[in-house]
Amino acid sequence: MKFLGIDLGWRSQPSGLCCLAWEDGQLHLLDLDRLETIEEILNWIDTWAPAPESAMIAVDAPTLIPNTTGTRLPDKLTHKYFGRYHAGCYPANLGLPFAQRTVGFGLSLKSRGFAHAPTIEPQQPGRYQIEVFPHPAIVNLFSLERILKYKKGKLAERQIELIKLRQYIVNSLPNLTPKLDVSSASSSLRPLRLGGSFLLEIPSTLATFKALEDKLDSLICAYVGAHWWYWGLERNLVLGDDTTGYIVVPKNRFEF
């Protein structure tokens, strides 16, 4: 079983991409990338999860938008449950400029056999897609009091927050279930491996920083997909459903 995380560029921005594989009772990092176009992203998906191979694709973007105006139910619920952590998400409706791109991406996944999975039977093979949102996922996975603010602000401040995310990934995900093997990157990924020298130096320019930020977001997306597949509703929340749009968020581990 593979888990693909897509930190989708909502307009025309590049997208972060991560592929994890479930083998020998743990998750292994197979690829961490960043691509420009939807065509490139779909080709990447076809490479790492060709039909009929089982895979879960977790997308940080609103791929189901039923409302023509206003705000989706899942977007409202992120503010209700995670607003105090500064983890409410951006509202989505069909009138906004990004809607055609994000909904179209979900339809492209559906055409490849990836069915929306706001409900799931844990640890069963299949081809699934879900919507995820890294900010509340990071808050709950790592039991934080607020989000890590690596998205906005001065670059120096964002660098400090991204270093914190790197440390949580390296130190905490190997101790959660499902476990992420942080030493599993192949030789071709050594510059971005999750152990050793990985991210000892956070990029010092905005462009390179944004590229790394997108990749780490995609890793969180992929992990949330694996967490949903492994535990289902036992240790995850689903904000909304397939008629309203939905977002899957891991529960805080102290709430189990």
MODARA-V812666 format. One record per backbone hydrogen bond with DSSP energy under -1.0 kcal/mol. NH is the residue of the N-H (numbers start at 1). CO is the residue of the C=O. If there is no record, write none. Layout:
nh: {NH NH}
co: {CO CO}
This chain:
nh: {2 3 4 5 6 7 8 15 16 17 18 19 20 21 22 23 26 27 28 30 31 33 35 41 42 43 44 45 46 47 48 49 53 55 56 57 58 59 60 61 63 76 77 78 79 80 81 82 83 85 86 87 94 96 99 102 103 104 105 106 107 108 109 110 111 113 114 115 117 123 124 128 129 130 132 137 138 139 140 141 142 144 147 150 158 159 160 161 162 163 164 165 166 167 168 169 170 171 172 173 175 176 180 181 184 189 190 192 193 198 200 209 210 211 212 213 214 215 216 217 218 219 220 221 222 223 224 225 226 227 228 229 230 231 232 234 237 239 241 245 247 248 249 251 255}
co: {54 20 56 18 58 16 6 35 7 33 5 31 3 28 1 26 23 179 21 19 19 17 15 37 38 39 40 41 42 43 44 45 50 126 2 128 4 130 6 59 61 72 73 74 75 76 77 78 79 82 83 82 67 93 96 98 99 100 101 102 103 104 105 106 107 110 109 127 129 229 121 55 115 57 59 133 134 135 136 137 138 139 85 148 154 155 156 157 158 159 160 161 162 163 164 165 166 167 168 168 172 173 173 27 181 186 187 189 190 195 197 205 206 207 208 209 210 211 212 213 214 215 216 217 218 219 220 221 222 223 224 225 226 227 228 231 249 247 245 241 239 131 237 235 252}
